[in-house]
Amino acid sequence: MSKVGCDHLTRKAIVYVRQSTADQVAHNLESKRRQYALVERARQLGWTDVDVIDDDLGRSGSGVARPGFEKLLARICEGRVGAVVSIEASRLARNGRDWHTLLEFCGLVSTLIVDEDGVYDPRHPNDRLLLGMKGTMSEMELSVLRQRSHEALRQKARRGELFMTVAIGYVRIGRDRVDKDPDRRVQDAIGLVFAKFDEMRSVRQVHVWLRQEQISLPAVVHGSAGRDIRWKLPVYNTVLHILSNPIYAGAYVFGRTGSRTVIEDGRKRVIQGLRKPQEEWDVLIPDHNDGYISWNIYERNQQLIADNATGKFGPGRGAVRRGEALLAGLLRCGHCGRKLHVAYSGKGGNTGRYHCRGSQFNHGGARCISFGGMRVDQAISAEIIARLQPLGIEAALEAEVAQGQAHEEKRHQLELSLEQARYEATRARRQYDAVDPDNRLVAGELEARWNARLGAVTALEDQIKAHDAAALSQKTSTADHARLLSLGADLERAWTSPGAAPATKKQIIRTLVEEIIARVDGETIEFVVRWQGGAHSGLAVRKNRSGQHRWSTDRDIVDLARALARLMPDKLIAATLNRAGKVTGRGHGWTQSRVCSLRNHHKIDVYREGERQERGELTLDEAAEVLAISPSSVRRLIQESRLPAQQFCKGAPWIIRMDDLGRNDVIEAADKRRGSRPPSEDPHQKALAL
């Protein structure tokens, strides 16, 4: 008895077409033809209204989202489908959930399932059992095939012979080996990336430098002619891929990334490309092929990249950033264990302050610790200079050599580009010579290509000439060489020179220091410096009191201004400070208004006329008038320590107490000075003849 009834024929028959991958859609054409041919089979069974659902071509049936399958279920639930036609059960579903959901819906609305073997009614127990077994076998078959395929790949990978793709800078030899690309331009470009990273220690800085210097990197282009190399300015991911790929360290690696399955909207979703830590890689074979760097350098580079990626790979130090603070990313709070942040303020935003927000995050309280950065940076810089001073001259010579190497590296890249451009121009000329001159449609195009190649050659030649001229102008002269060696011998002067950029200082500090633990104990900041290599050292720095900063006037100048304010008004105080060579906190000279601001800030009273006389204090001229001698004689008495006097600074007035002028020894000394004067010019005065 036929299972196809009139009720089924009055509804539609749907042919479900699916292939698992885009490659199967493009190449397995016979399977696709067989599935579309099921339309004729449905008509032979009696259906006149047949629809085809092929929305899932190129989609797996193992549980991922399939819009075509969802459309099929929706039509079945509406009762508009009399039969679902498929070439086999694996096309409808490769997992138990979708398969049994389909059987359940078909059984509820009396929808038949048709394949090449027969017609099945899910309402009948025997057919339901048979369909269930077919779905289970389909699911099991997929699992076994996947397991066999993956195990075969792993087995080949364990031997270091599995290469899905070949990184730029390498070429495939046979089916199971790779070797360096014989193109010297490609090799030198890859080597330049590693050399600049070793110098700059930042992927971003290497990328910016390559773009600024207009240095192109090779890229693989897969076309109809196979694998081809194109040269273009790099993007960030190109530089990062070169620096993080272990093949450039001569190692074979398989299984660096994994996948994770999650449930979204009732269906599984497989997340691919999850990076795994090195200890979880499936295969790692060092010294598998020729590398551009050693494995130790590769591991060091990965640590630097991880440290620069703040918050991405854990508590790293972060990359060197702009700003005057030299210890950004290196300080850790000794109270709560969190990293210290940097806050900039002041005019120009160049005043740095380190602070920890651990207590605020954990307990909602105030900041954990906070202190100014200038004095701390100076203290750590002194520690760095003390350890680098023996290597100063060597570092100066290496800096000079490095400057020359940087010019040579760029010129070498330009020479390789010029050689490649000349080859392209020669090939374009040969193509032009080979064409029939009368065929102007082809000859004109080839002539234009030839001219374009010649233009590229000329541009590169001009670029090399400009580079040589710039290098010649920047070449270190004899005087510059001597100055460089003097700075190397005096590393502290080189460190504090205006030409020493904060970024350079930060790179030097990070080379020597791994981390710095900071604790605040009263008015003292205690540091534990963890040097690279495991050594530790302690350091204590006095904390600035409130109101102290880099522009504060020196304490001795404030004390001097306080003393002078009891002797003279602000205008005379400014003149006295300027004669003594004293300057403000910002290095400016003194004016009446600046002296007034200093007094007001330190609460110093202004000079009151007659105040000095009330205290019984006289100046040099006033003392000379009382003693009836000249001011120079009074000065000599002071120099001979016969007359007590006080002078707060060079250029300030001498202060003599009235009580000291009444002393007998001072009066006798003044009389003696007065008696040793030359005879008076008065004609009425008589001279004693002794």
C-alpha positions as CSV (number, residue, x, y, z in Angstrom):
1,M,0.0,0.0,0.0
2,S,1.4,3.4,-1.0
3,K,2.2,5.8,1.8
4,V,1.5,8.8,-0.4
5,G,-2.1,9.8,0.0
6,C,-4.4,12.5,-1.4
7,D,-3.9,14.7,1.7
8,H,-0.1,14.7,1.0
9,L,-0.5,15.5,-2.7
10,T,-2.7,18.5,-2.0
11,R,0.2,20.1,-0.2
12,K,3.6,21.1,-1.5
13,A,6.7,18.9,-1.8
14,I,9.9,20.6,-0.8
15,V,13.3,19.5,-2.1
16,Y,16.0,20.4,0.4
17,V,19.5,20.9,-1.2
18,R,22.6,21.4,0.9
19,Q,26.4,21.0,0.6
20,S,28.7,21.4,3.6
21,T,31.4,23.7,2.2
22,A,31.9,26.4,-0.4
23,D,34.6,24.1,-2.0
24,Q,32.0,21.4,-2.5
25,V,29.6,23.9,-4.0
26,A,32.3,24.9,-6.5
27,H,33.7,21.5,-7.4
28,N,31.3,18.7,-6.4
29,L,28.9,19.6,-9.2
30,E,27.6,16.0,-9.7
31,S,26.3,15.9,-6.1
32,K,24.5,19.2,-6.7
33,R,23.0,17.9,-9.9
34,R,21.7,14.8,-8.2
35,Q,20.0,16.9,-5.5
36,Y,18.3,19.2,-7.9
37,A,17.2,16.2,-9.9
38,L,15.0,15.2,-6.9
39,V,12.4,17.6,-8.2
40,E,11.6,15.1,-11.0
41,R,11.4,12.3,-8.5
42,A,8.8,14.3,-6.5
43,R,6.7,14.8,-9.6
44,Q,6.9,11.1,-10.4
45,L,5.5,10.4,-6.9
46,G,2.5,12.6,-7.8
47,W,3.3,16.1,-6.7
48,T,2.7,18.9,-9.1
49,D,3.7,21.8,-6.8
50,V,7.4,21.3,-5.9
51,D,9.6,24.0,-4.3
52,V,13.4,23.9,-3.8
53,I,15.1,25.3,-0.7
54,D,18.8,25.7,-1.4
55,D,19.6,28.5,1.0
56,D,22.0,26.3,2.9
57,L,24.5,25.6,0.1
58,G,28.0,25.9,1.7
59,R,26.7,25.4,5.2
60,S,27.5,22.5,7.6
61,G,24.6,20.4,9.0
62,S,26.3,19.7,12.3
63,G,24.3,22.2,14.3
64,V,25.2,25.6,13.0
65,A,22.6,28.2,12.0
66,R,20.9,27.2,8.7
67,P,18.3,29.7,7.4
68,G,17.1,27.2,4.8
69,F,16.5,24.5,7.4
70,E,14.6,27.1,9.6
71,K,12.5,28.0,6.6
72,L,11.7,24.3,6.0
73,L,10.6,23.8,9.7
74,A,8.4,26.9,9.5
75,R,6.6,25.7,6.4
76,I,6.1,22.2,8.0
77,C,4.6,23.7,11.1
78,E,2.1,25.7,9.0
79,G,0.9,22.4,7.5
80,R,1.7,23.4,3.9
81,V,4.3,20.6,3.2
82,G,3.2,17.2,2.2
83,A,6.7,15.7,1.8
84,V,10.3,16.7,2.4
85,V,12.6,15.3,-0.3
86,S,16.3,14.9,0.2
87,I,19.1,12.7,-1.3
88,E,19.8,11.2,2.1
89,A,19.4,11.9,5.8
90,S,22.9,13.5,6.1
91,R,21.6,16.4,3.9
92,L,18.8,17.2,6.3
93,A,20.8,17.2,9.5
94,R,24.1,16.0,10.9
95,N,23.2,16.3,14.5
96,G,20.5,14.6,16.6
97,R,18.8,17.8,17.8
98,D,17.9,19.0,14.3
99,W,17.0,15.5,13.0
100,H,14.6,14.5,15.8
101,T,13.0,18.0,15.7
102,L,12.3,17.5,12.1
103,L,10.9,14.0,12.7
104,E,8.7,15.3,15.5
105,F,7.2,18.1,13.4
106,C,6.7,15.9,10.4
107,G,4.9,13.3,12.6
108,L,2.6,16.0,14.1
109,V,1.4,17.4,10.7
110,S,1.6,14.1,8.7
111,T,4.5,15.1,6.4
112,L,6.4,12.4,4.6
113,I,10.2,12.1,4.3
114,V,11.5,10.9,1.0
115,D,15.0,10.0,0.0
116,E,16.5,7.8,-2.8
117,D,15.8,4.6,-0.9
118,G,12.1,5.1,-0.2
119,V,9.2,7.0,1.4
120,Y,8.9,7.2,5.2
121,D,6.0,8.3,7.4
122,P,7.2,9.5,10.8
123,R,3.9,8.6,12.4
124,H,4.6,4.8,11.8
125,P,6.7,3.3,14.6
126,N,8.8,1.2,12.1
127,D,9.5,4.1,9.8
128,R,10.2,6.3,12.9
129,L,12.7,3.7,14.1
130,L,14.4,3.5,10.7
131,L,14.6,7.2,10.3
132,G,16.1,7.6,13.8
133,M,18.7,5.0,13.0
134,K,19.6,6.8,9.8
135,G,20.0,10.1,11.6
136,T,22.2,8.5,14.3
137,M,24.3,6.8,11.7
138,S,24.7,10.1,9.8
139,E,25.8,11.9,13.0
140,M,28.2,9.0,13.8
141,E,29.6,9.0,10.3
142,L,30.4,12.7,10.5
143,S,32.1,12.3,13.9
144,V,34.2,9.3,12.6
145,L,35.2,11.1,9.4
146,R,36.2,14.2,11.4
147,Q,38.1,12.3,13.9
148,R,40.0,10.4,11.2
149,S,40.8,13.5,9.3
150,H,42.0,15.4,12.3
151,E,44.2,12.5,13.5
152,A,45.8,12.2,10.1
153,L,46.6,16.0,10.2
154,R,48.0,15.7,13.7
155,Q,50.1,12.7,12.8
156,K,51.6,14.6,9.9
157,A,52.1,17.7,12.0
158,R,54.0,15.7,14.7
159,R,56.6,15.0,11.9
160,G,56.7,18.7,11.0
161,E,55.4,18.0,7.5
162,L,52.0,19.7,7.5
163,F,51.9,23.1,5.9
164,M,48.5,24.6,5.3
165,T,50.0,27.9,4.2
166,V,53.6,29.2,3.9
167,A,54.6,32.4,5.6
168,I,56.0,35.3,3.6
169,G,59.8,34.9,3.4
170,Y,59.6,31.1,2.9
171,V,58.8,28.9,-0.1
172,R,57.6,25.4,-0.2
173,I,60.0,22.7,-1.2
174,G,58.2,19.6,-2.3
175,R,55.1,18.8,-0.2
176,D,56.5,18.6,3.3
177,R,59.4,21.1,3.6
178,V,59.9,24.9,3.5
179,D,63.1,27.0,3.1
180,K,63.9,30.7,3.0
181,D,62.8,32.6,-0.1
182,P,65.8,32.9,-2.4
183,D,64.9,36.5,-3.2
184,R,67.4,38.6,-1.2
185,R,65.1,41.6,-1.1
186,V,62.4,39.5,0.7
187,Q,65.0,38.2,3.2
188,D,66.4,41.6,3.9
189,A,63.0,43.2,4.4
190,I,62.0,40.5,6.9
191,G,65.3,40.9,8.7
192,L,64.8,44.7,8.8
193,V,61.5,44.3,10.7
194,F,63.2,42.3,13.4
195,A,66.2,44.7,13.6
196,K,63.9,47.7,14.0
197,F,61.9,45.9,16.7
198,D,65.1,45.1,18.6
199,E,65.8,48.8,18.5
200,M,62.4,50.3,19.1
201,R,60.8,47.5,21.2
202,S,57.3,48.4,20.0
203,V,55.3,47.0,17.1
204,R,53.5,50.3,16.6
205,Q,56.8,52.2,16.4
206,V,58.2,49.8,13.9
207,H,55.0,50.1,11.8
208,V,55.1,53.9,12.0
209,W,58.8,54.0,11.1
210,L,58.3,51.8,8.0
211,R,55.4,54.0,6.8
212,Q,57.4,57.2,7.4
213,E,60.5,55.9,5.6
214,Q,58.2,54.6,2.8
215,I,59.7,51.1,3.0
216,S,57.5,48.4,1.5
217,L,57.2,44.9,2.8
218,P,56.4,41.8,0.7
219,A,52.9,40.3,0.7
220,V,51.6,37.1,-0.8
221,V,48.9,37.3,-3.5
222,H,47.3,34.1,-4.8
223,G,46.1,34.5,-8.4
224,S,45.6,32.4,-11.5
225,A,49.4,32.2,-11.9
226,G,49.8,30.8,-8.4
227,R,51.7,32.4,-5.5
228,D,53.0,35.9,-6.3
229,I,54.8,38.5,-4.3
230,R,53.6,42.1,-4.2
231,W,55.4,45.0,-2.4
232,K,53.3,47.5,-0.5
233,L,53.5,49.7,2.6
234,P,52.7,47.6,5.6
235,V,49.7,47.7,7.9
236,Y,50.0,47.1,11.6
237,N,48.8,43.5,11.5
238,T,51.5,42.6,8.9
239,V,54.3,43.8,11.2
240,L,52.7,42.0,14.2
241,H,52.3,38.7,12.2
242,I,55.9,38.7,11.2
243,L,57.1,39.4,14.8
244,S,54.8,36.8,16.4
245,N,55.1,33.9,13.9
246,P,57.5,31.3,15.4
247,I,58.5,30.1,11.9
248,Y,60.8,33.0,11.7
249,A,62.7,31.6,14.7
250,G,63.2,28.3,12.8
251,A,60.5,26.5,14.7
252,Y,57.6,24.3,13.4
253,V,54.4,24.9,15.3
254,F,50.9,23.4,15.0
255,G,47.9,24.1,17.1
256,R,48.6,27.6,18.2
257,T,44.9,28.4,18.1
258,G,41.8,26.5,19.3
259,S,38.0,26.8,19.2
260,R,35.2,27.0,21.7
261,T,31.6,26.0,21.3
262,V,28.9,28.2,22.9
263,I,25.1,28.1,22.8
264,E,23.4,31.1,21.2
265,D,19.7,31.3,20.6
266,G,19.4,27.6,21.2
267,R,22.1,26.6,18.7
268,K,25.7,25.9,19.0
269,R,28.2,28.5,17.7
270,V,31.9,27.6,17.2
271,I,34.3,30.4,17.9
272,Q,37.5,29.9,16.0
273,G,41.0,31.4,16.3
274,L,41.4,31.5,20.0
275,R,45.0,31.9,20.9
276,K,46.5,29.3,23.2
277,P,49.4,29.7,25.5
278,Q,52.7,28.2,24.3
279,E,52.6,25.3,26.8
280,E,49.3,24.2,25.2
281,W,50.5,24.1,21.6
282,D,49.9,20.7,20.0
283,V,53.3,20.6,18.3
284,L,56.5,22.6,18.8
285,I,59.7,21.5,17.0
286,P,62.6,24.0,17.5
287,D,65.3,24.2,14.8
288,H,63.0,22.8,12.2
289,N,64.1,25.2,9.4
290,D,66.4,28.1,8.8
291,G,65.2,31.1,10.9
292,Y,65.7,34.8,10.7
293,I,66.2,35.1,14.5
294,S,67.0,32.7,17.3
295,W,64.4,31.1,19.6
296,N,65.6,33.1,22.6
297,I,65.1,36.3,20.7
298,Y,61.7,35.2,19.6
299,E,60.7,34.5,23.3
300,R,62.0,37.9,24.3
301,N,60.1,39.6,21.6
302,Q,56.8,37.9,22.7
303,Q,57.4,39.1,26.2
304,L,57.9,42.6,25.0
305,I,54.8,42.5,22.9
306,A,52.8,41.1,25.9
307,D,54.2,43.8,28.2
308,N,53.3,46.5,25.7
309,A,49.7,45.3,25.4
310,T,48.3,46.8,28.6
311,G,45.5,44.7,30.0
312,K,45.4,42.3,27.1
313,F,47.7,39.6,28.3
314,G,47.6,40.3,32.0
315,P,49.3,42.9,34.1
316,G,52.0,44.1,31.7
317,R,54.1,47.2,32.0
318,G,52.6,48.8,28.9
319,A,54.3,50.4,26.0
320,V,56.4,53.5,26.3
321,R,54.0,56.4,26.0
322,R,54.3,60.2,25.7
323,G,54.8,62.3,28.8
324,E,57.6,63.4,31.1
325,A,57.1,60.7,33.7
326,L,59.9,58.2,33.3
327,L,58.5,55.4,35.5
328,A,55.0,55.0,33.9
329,G,54.1,51.3,33.8
330,L,56.9,50.2,36.2
331,L,55.6,51.3,39.6
332,R,53.5,49.0,41.7
333,C,51.8,49.8,45.0
334,G,53.4,48.1,47.9
335,H,50.2,48.4,49.9
336,C,47.5,46.9,47.6
337,G,49.6,45.4,44.8
338,R,48.0,47.4,42.0
339,K,49.9,49.3,39.3
340,L,50.3,53.1,39.8
341,H,48.8,55.5,37.3
342,V,50.2,58.8,36.1
343,A,48.3,62.1,36.1
344,Y,49.6,65.2,34.4
345,S,48.8,68.7,35.3
346,G,50.3,72.2,35.3
347,K,51.0,74.5,32.4
348,G,51.6,72.5,29.3
349,G,50.5,69.3,31.1
350,N,54.1,68.3,31.8
351,T,54.0,67.9,35.6
352,G,53.5,64.2,36.4
353,R,52.2,62.6,39.6
354,Y,52.0,58.9,40.4
355,H,49.0,57.6,42.3
356,C,47.3,54.3,43.2
357,R,43.6,53.9,43.1
358,G,43.5,50.4,44.7
359,S,41.8,51.5,47.9
360,Q,39.2,53.4,45.8
361,F,38.4,50.4,43.6
362,N,38.4,47.8,46.4
363,H,36.8,49.7,49.3
364,G,35.4,52.9,47.8
365,G,37.8,55.0,49.9
366,A,40.4,57.6,49.0
367,R,43.4,56.9,46.8
368,C,45.9,54.5,48.3
369,I,49.2,56.4,47.8
370,S,50.1,59.5,45.8
371,F,53.4,61.4,45.3
372,G,55.0,63.8,42.9
373,G,57.1,62.4,40.0
374,M,60.0,64.8,39.6
375,R,62.0,63.9,42.7
376,V,61.3,60.2,42.3
377,D,62.3,60.2,38.6
378,Q,65.5,62.0,39.6
379,A,66.4,59.4,42.2
380,I,65.8,56.5,39.9
381,S,67.7,58.2,37.1
382,A,70.7,58.6,39.5
383,E,70.6,54.9,40.2
384,I,70.5,54.2,36.4
385,I,73.4,56.6,35.7
386,A,75.5,55.0,38.5
387,R,75.1,51.6,36.9
388,L,75.6,52.8,33.3
389,Q,78.5,55.2,33.9
390,P,81.2,52.6,33.3
391,L,79.6,51.8,29.9
392,G,79.1,55.4,28.9
393,I,81.9,55.8,26.3
394,E,81.1,52.4,24.8
395,A,77.4,53.4,24.5
396,A,78.4,56.7,22.8
397,L,80.5,54.9,20.2
398,E,77.6,52.4,19.6
399,A,75.2,55.2,19.2
400,E,77.4,56.7,16.5
401,V,77.7,53.4,14.7
402,A,73.9,52.8,15.1
403,Q,73.2,56.1,13.4
404,G,75.3,55.1,10.4
405,Q,73.7,51.6,10.3
406,A,70.2,53.2,10.2
407,H,71.2,55.1,7.1
408,E,72.8,52.1,5.5
409,E,69.7,49.9,6.2
410,K,67.4,52.3,4.4
411,R,69.8,52.8,1.5
412,H,70.1,49.0,1.2
413,Q,66.3,48.7,0.9
414,L,66.2,51.4,-1.7
415,E,68.9,49.7,-3.7
416,L,67.0,46.5,-3.6
417,S,63.8,48.3,-4.7
418,L,65.8,50.0,-7.5
419,E,67.2,46.6,-8.7
420,Q,63.7,45.2,-8.8
421,A,62.3,48.2,-10.6
422,R,65.1,48.0,-13.2
423,Y,64.2,44.3,-13.8
424,E,60.6,45.2,-14.2
425,A,61.6,48.0,-16.7
426,T,63.8,45.6,-18.7
427,R,61.0,43.0,-18.8
428,A,58.5,45.6,-20.0
429,R,61.0,46.7,-22.7
430,R,61.4,43.1,-23.9
431,Q,57.6,42.7,-24.1
432,Y,57.4,45.9,-26.1
433,D,60.1,44.7,-28.5
434,A,58.4,41.4,-29.0
435,V,55.1,42.9,-30.2
436,D,54.2,43.7,-33.8
437,P,54.7,47.6,-34.1
438,D,51.7,47.8,-36.4
439,N,49.4,46.4,-33.7
440,R,49.0,49.7,-32.0
441,L,46.3,48.5,-29.6
442,V,48.8,46.2,-27.9
443,A,52.0,48.2,-28.6
444,G,50.5,51.4,-27.1
445,E,49.6,49.6,-23.9
446,L,53.0,47.9,-23.6
447,E,54.7,51.2,-24.3
448,A,52.7,52.9,-21.5
449,R,53.7,50.1,-19.1
450,W,57.4,50.5,-20.1
451,N,57.3,54.3,-19.5
452,A,55.6,53.7,-16.1
453,R,58.4,51.3,-15.1
454,L,61.1,53.7,-16.3
455,G,59.4,56.4,-14.2
456,A,59.5,54.2,-11.1
457,V,63.3,53.7,-11.7
458,T,63.9,57.4,-12.0
459,A,61.9,58.1,-8.8
460,L,63.9,55.5,-6.9
461,E,67.2,56.9,-8.2
462,D,66.2,60.4,-7.1
463,Q,65.2,59.0,-3.7
464,I,68.6,57.4,-3.2
465,K,70.3,60.7,-4.1
466,A,68.2,62.6,-1.6
467,H,68.9,60.0,1.0
468,D,72.7,60.2,0.4
469,A,72.5,64.0,0.7
470,A,70.6,63.9,3.9
471,A,73.0,61.3,5.3
472,L,76.0,63.4,4.4
473,S,74.5,66.5,6.1
474,Q,73.9,64.4,9.3
475,K,77.3,62.8,9.3
476,T,79.1,63.3,12.6
477,S,81.9,65.8,12.3
478,T,85.1,65.8,14.3
479,A,83.7,68.3,16.8
480,D,80.4,66.3,17.2
481,H,82.4,63.1,17.6
482,A,84.5,64.7,20.4
483,R,81.3,66.0,22.0
484,L,79.7,62.6,21.8
485,L,82.6,61.0,23.6
486,S,82.6,63.7,26.3
487,L,78.9,63.0,26.9
488,G,79.7,59.3,27.1
489,A,82.3,60.0,29.7
490,D,79.9,62.2,31.6
491,L,76.7,60.2,31.4
492,E,74.9,62.5,33.9
493,R,75.3,65.5,31.6
494,A,74.1,63.5,28.6
495,W,71.1,62.3,30.6
496,T,70.1,65.8,31.6
497,S,70.9,67.5,28.3
498,P,67.9,69.1,26.4
499,G,68.4,66.6,23.5
500,A,67.7,63.6,25.7
501,A,64.1,62.7,24.9
502,P,61.9,61.2,27.7
503,A,61.1,58.3,25.4
504,T,64.8,57.4,25.1
505,K,65.2,57.6,28.9
506,K,62.2,55.3,29.4
507,Q,63.6,52.7,27.0
508,I,66.9,52.7,28.9
509,I,65.2,52.4,32.3
510,R,63.0,49.5,31.0
511,T,66.1,47.7,29.7
512,L,67.5,47.7,33.2
513,V,64.5,47.7,35.5
514,E,61.7,45.1,35.6
515,E,59.5,46.6,38.2
516,I,59.6,49.1,41.1
517,I,57.6,48.5,44.4
518,A,56.6,51.8,46.1
519,R,55.4,52.3,49.7
520,V,54.8,55.6,51.5
521,D,55.8,55.7,55.2
522,G,55.1,59.1,56.6
523,E,57.2,61.7,54.8
524,T,59.4,59.1,53.1
525,I,58.7,57.0,49.9
526,E,60.4,53.6,50.1
527,F,61.2,51.8,46.8
528,V,62.3,48.3,46.0
529,V,63.9,48.2,42.6
530,R,63.7,44.8,40.8
531,W,66.4,44.9,38.2
532,Q,66.4,42.7,35.1
533,G,68.1,39.5,36.0
534,G,66.6,39.1,39.5
535,A,68.7,41.6,41.6
536,H,66.9,43.9,44.1
537,S,67.9,47.2,45.7
538,G,66.3,49.6,48.1
539,L,65.9,53.3,47.8
540,A,64.3,56.0,50.0
541,V,63.1,59.4,48.7
542,R,61.8,62.2,50.9
543,K,58.3,63.1,50.0
544,N,57.4,66.7,49.0
545,R,55.4,68.5,51.6
546,S,52.2,70.3,50.6
547,G,52.9,73.3,48.4
548,Q,56.4,72.1,47.3
549,H,57.0,71.7,43.6
550,R,59.7,72.1,41.0
551,W,59.0,75.9,40.7
552,S,59.2,76.6,44.4
553,T,61.7,79.3,45.4
554,D,64.7,77.9,47.3
555,R,64.5,77.9,51.0
556,D,67.7,79.9,51.5
557,I,66.3,82.7,49.2
558,V,63.1,82.8,51.2
559,D,65.1,83.1,54.5
560,L,67.2,85.8,52.9
561,A,64.1,87.7,51.8
562,R,62.7,87.4,55.3
563,A,65.8,88.9,56.8
564,L,66.0,91.7,54.2
565,A,62.4,92.6,54.7
566,R,63.3,93.9,58.2
567,L,65.8,96.3,56.6
568,M,64.4,97.7,53.4
569,P,61.3,98.0,51.2
570,D,60.5,95.5,48.4
571,K,62.1,97.6,45.6
572,L,65.5,97.6,47.4
573,I,65.1,93.9,48.3
574,A,64.7,93.1,44.6
575,A,67.8,95.0,43.7
576,T,69.8,93.4,46.4
577,L,68.7,89.8,45.4
578,N,69.6,90.6,41.7
579,R,73.1,91.9,42.7
580,A,73.6,88.7,44.7
581,G,72.7,86.5,41.6
582,K,69.6,85.1,43.2
583,V,66.7,84.0,40.9
584,T,63.1,82.9,41.3
585,G,61.9,79.3,41.2
586,R,61.4,79.6,37.4
587,G,64.8,81.2,36.9
588,H,63.6,84.8,36.4
589,G,65.1,87.9,38.0
590,W,63.5,89.7,40.9
591,T,61.1,92.7,40.7
592,Q,59.2,94.6,43.3
593,S,56.0,92.7,42.5
594,R,57.7,89.3,42.7
595,V,59.2,90.2,46.1
596,C,55.7,91.3,47.2
597,S,54.2,88.0,46.0
598,L,57.0,86.0,47.8
599,R,56.3,87.9,51.1
600,N,52.5,87.4,50.8
601,H,52.9,83.6,50.1
602,H,55.3,83.1,53.1
603,K,53.4,85.7,55.3
604,I,56.4,88.0,55.7
605,D,55.5,91.5,57.0
606,V,56.4,94.5,54.8
607,Y,59.2,96.9,55.9
608,R,58.0,99.8,58.0
609,E,59.9,103.1,57.9
610,G,62.0,103.6,61.0
611,E,61.7,100.0,62.1
612,R,65.5,99.5,61.9
613,Q,66.2,102.5,64.0
614,E,63.8,101.3,66.7
615,R,65.8,98.2,67.0
616,G,69.0,100.1,67.4
617,E,70.5,99.0,64.1
618,L,72.6,101.3,61.9
619,T,74.0,101.1,58.4
620,L,77.6,101.6,57.5
621,D,77.1,105.3,56.6
622,E,75.1,105.9,59.7
623,A,77.8,104.3,61.9
624,A,80.5,106.4,60.2
625,E,78.6,109.5,61.0
626,V,78.2,108.5,64.7
627,L,81.9,107.6,65.0
628,A,83.0,110.7,63.0
629,I,85.1,108.7,60.7
630,S,84.7,107.7,57.0
631,P,82.6,104.7,55.9
632,S,85.8,103.1,54.6
633,S,87.3,103.3,58.0
634,V,84.2,101.7,59.5
635,R,84.6,98.9,56.9
636,R,88.2,98.4,57.9
637,L,87.1,98.1,61.5
638,I,84.6,95.4,60.5
639,Q,87.2,93.5,58.4
640,E,89.7,93.7,61.4
641,S,86.9,92.2,63.6
642,R,87.0,95.2,65.9
643,L,83.5,96.3,65.2
644,P,80.7,93.5,65.1
645,A,78.5,93.8,62.1
646,Q,76.2,91.5,60.0
647,Q,75.7,91.3,56.2
648,F,73.0,88.8,55.0
649,C,74.4,88.5,51.4
650,K,76.9,90.1,49.1
651,G,75.5,93.5,48.1
652,A,73.2,93.7,51.2
653,P,73.8,96.6,53.7
654,W,75.9,96.1,56.7
655,I,73.9,96.1,60.0
656,I,75.7,97.5,63.0
657,R,74.1,97.7,66.5
658,M,74.1,101.1,68.3
659,D,75.3,99.4,71.5
660,D,78.5,98.1,69.8
661,L,79.4,101.7,68.9
662,G,79.6,102.7,72.6
663,R,82.2,100.0,73.4
664,N,85.6,101.4,74.6
665,D,87.6,99.4,72.2
666,V,85.5,100.6,69.3
667,I,85.8,104.2,70.4
668,E,89.6,103.9,70.8
669,A,89.9,102.3,67.4
670,A,87.8,105.1,65.9
671,D,90.0,107.7,67.6
672,K,93.1,106.1,66.3
673,R,91.7,106.1,62.8
674,R,90.7,109.7,63.2
675,G,94.2,110.7,64.5
676,S,96.0,109.1,61.6
677,R,94.3,111.4,59.1
678,P,96.5,113.8,57.1
679,P,96.9,117.5,58.2
680,S,94.0,119.7,57.6
681,E,94.1,122.3,54.8
682,D,92.8,125.0,57.2
683,P,95.6,127.7,57.4
684,H,94.6,128.7,61.0
685,Q,95.3,125.2,62.3
686,K,98.7,124.8,64.1
687,A,100.9,121.8,63.9
688,L,102.7,120.5,67.0
689,A,106.4,120.1,66.6
690,L,107.6,117.1,68.6
